[in-house]
Amino acid sequence: TVNSAVEAMRKGAFDYITKPFDLDELEIIVARAFELDSLASENRYLRKSGERGLADMVGESAAMRELFD
């Protein structure tokens, strides 16, 4: 039912499929789920790699020295 689908989404479901379901629709939803998971994983990696702060930055200009300070 629509109510059960809404409740499932509130509880964290990625998507829902009504019965009887179409195999093509299922494939699209699963592909989107994998893509979202991949993007989330990449986002976590990029955030973690950004935690190094200024460690990899180099420069000797006045602006860079101000930034380092």
N, C-alpha and C positions, 0 to 999 in steps of 0.2 A: 504494500500500500504506500501511498505518498507519505503518510505519517511515519511509517517504519523507515522509509528512506531518509526522511528529514532527521529522524532520531539517530540513525546510523551515522549520518554525516556530522551531526553534533558531537558524536562520540569518537570521531576521528576517522571514519571510513573515507577512503580515497574517492570512491565513486560507487555507483550502484547500477545494477542491470535489472530490468523488469523481465519477468517470465512471460512467454517463452522468449529467450534471448537469441539474438542474431550473432552468429560466430564472428562475422566481420566487425561488429560493434565491440565484441569482447576483445578481439585482437587489438583494436585501436586503444581501448582503455588500458589494457595490459602494457602496450608500448608506451603510452603516456606515463604510466606508473613507473616503468623502468627509467624513462627519461627524467622524470622528476627526482627519482632516487639518485641518478647520476649527477644531476645538477646540485642537489643538496650535498652530495659527497665532495664535489669540486668546490663548493662554497666553503665547507668546513676546512678543506685543505688550504684554500687561499687565505681564509681568516687566520689559520694557525701559522702559515708562513709569513703573514704580515705582522705577527707578534714580535718579530725581531726588532722592530722600530727602526732606528737609525743605524743599526750595526753594519749594514751593507752600503751605506751612503758614503761617498767621498767628495771632497771639495775643499778649496782653500779660500774662496772669495769671501768678502765681508758678509754677504748674504748667507752663505753656507755656515760660516762661523757663528753667526747670529742664530741660525736654525739649530745648530748643535748645542749652543748654550741653552 
